């Protein structure tokens, strides 16, 4: 009995020590940031849109606080999220639709997607409970999925809506990313609600999708609606006429303890809000992808045009 009690006391002591160590690590990191010895690290996916968001975040923090910043690129969404959980970065970004289906492993219970506001509330509550992560308000960008075809394909089959594909899907090759086919549940919902069954389905890296369409390896691709390549190649974006796809609003995310320790960061990021129209986002993505301007330069121009920086 005495030995059992001793073991429990020792175990409790170890748990307390570990918790104290974790708190101490966070406190030390926050103190280094506040003293200027350490930068606020902003983790983003290495897509054009998220790179722009990362540099806008850095610029806003620099403009409205005294903190130093550093933007770090990662190859995948899961890599960014893992870095945030391990405290390797302080701020990251996630789309609401992705948070719902990937991080929270949930599908909306409704037949049709919830509104942006409903989805954001669900994600904010779910991420706080599951990961102790705070989901801030929309950060100027949204990037819903869209199915695109070449203009000649659209003309040949009179394609304007996703519903129009059904009679011809058996003759068409279809491509998307791993996220699209297996993680976001978007493709499953599309196949079920629209009754689509394609001749061939291919999984590939996002950067290869447009080339696959241009070189005939695919006839229809699932891409982000704000991708500048849609405008560049004059692609036909098909309307989600049954409204089955989840809205994808980009939001800053951070550990709750970081949010509590740095309320001025939240205030600075909230200034962007919903001020950037979707069409403008596509234009910004395009000029960067065409090497007409750097990510850092376009982020500065965006904030200046909105009157948020001098």
PyMOL commands that set and color helices and strands:
alter all, ss='L'
color gray80, all
select helices_A, chain A and resi 2-34+48-64+77-85+96-103+116-131+151-157+162-171+178-183+186-194+206-214+228-232+256-261+263-269+278-289+295-305
alter helices_A, ss='H'
color red, helices_A
select strands_A, chain A and resi 40-45+69-74+92-95+133-142+145-149+173-176+200-203+220-224+236-238+249-255
alter strands_A, ss='S'
color yellow, strands_A
deselect
rebuild
show_as cartoon
